[in-house]
Amino acid sequence: MIVSNVQRFSVHDGPGIRTTVFFKGCNLRCEWCHNPEALLPDRQMHFFADRCIGCGACLDECSRHAHRVTDGDRQFDRTLCTACGSCANVCYPKAMVPAGREMTVDEVMKEIVADKDFYESSDGGVTLSGGEPLTQLESALAILTACKADRIHTAIETNLAWPWSHVAAIVPWTDLFMVDVKLMDASAHERWTGTSNEQILANARRLSAEGIPMIVRTPVVTGVNATADQIGRIADFVASLGNVLYYELLPYHPLGTGKYAALGMDRPAKELDRPANGEMGRLLAEARERGIEVRCAGVRTDGEDDE
């Protein structure tokens, strides 16, 4: 499998202290995505040009000659790069940083079980994230089954944009689904993510009917869904489901701008921005009118910052 990161001691990806395995590859193309390093399934290399000190170590290390200096201009030719990572090994200022590494299930599980005592003491566990974990279904299933065999709580962060057969394969081994519902309108969803939401909503209803615990989340983006009407419609949908622990609003922040440039990728929607804190407070209040538990870190319904 190819993962972008295995993050230990995570406290934002489910209950308790967790280890989060970030799978590389995603089947959606959300225009606000701030994790471009997880979009493509293959290994890549970041080149942070502002960090380069011009030492030339990468020029000597790269057998493909992807690094060169022409008339004093430092250049990185991605068409020659195989993302082997050898240049990163000699890059002291971390101008070259790998995006993605190959790991076996056993290697991932070795990192997971190292913190089993912390999971048990905090009611934590393991979360599969991404990208989108179901792009590597076989590997995701192998990790989930190994965790359950070791009595480790399992969660998955998924967009649910898959045939039910993909989702059903992991249901017996997954204690908690953390599901994104970004928009209720199918055409608007396709406009902003590249895919209709019909399969997503159908799968969420199916999980609800089968009594599977869920957390539903919405990334709130100005110009996309940061209106009372949009959030209200999603909250209505959440209220219609059973076994939803809570609904969470996640304010968008353009954190990925530098990573797009470092990966040689175009940022899809430069005009998008984070909703103002006061607006998030109003959206939080709107969602709570449905009688469901709604969370939004750092925001109160009066628009002021939480203490």
Secondary structure as UniProt FT lines:
FT   STRAND          2..10
FT   STRAND          18..23
FT   TURN            31..32
FT   HELIX           36..38
FT   STRAND          44..47
FT   HELIX           49..51
FT   HELIX           57..61
FT   TURN            63..64
FT   STRAND          67..70
FT   TURN            71..72
FT   STRAND          73..76
FT   TURN            78..80
FT   HELIX           86..89
FT   TURN            92..93
FT   STRAND          96..99
FT   STRAND          101..102
FT   HELIX           105..113
FT   TURN            114..115
FT   HELIX           116..122
FT   STRAND          125..129
FT   HELIX           133..136
FT   HELIX           137..149
FT   TURN            150..151
FT   STRAND          153..158
FT   HELIX           164..170
FT   HELIX           171..173
FT   STRAND          176..180
FT   HELIX           186..193
FT   HELIX           198..209
FT   TURN            210..211
FT   STRAND          214..220
FT   TURN            222..225
FT   HELIX           228..240
FT   STRAND          244..251
FT   TURN            255..256
FT   HELIX           257..262
FT   TURN            263..264
FT   TURN            270..271
FT   HELIX           277..288
FT   TURN            289..290
FT   STRAND          294..295
FT   TURN            297..298
FT   TURN            301..302
//
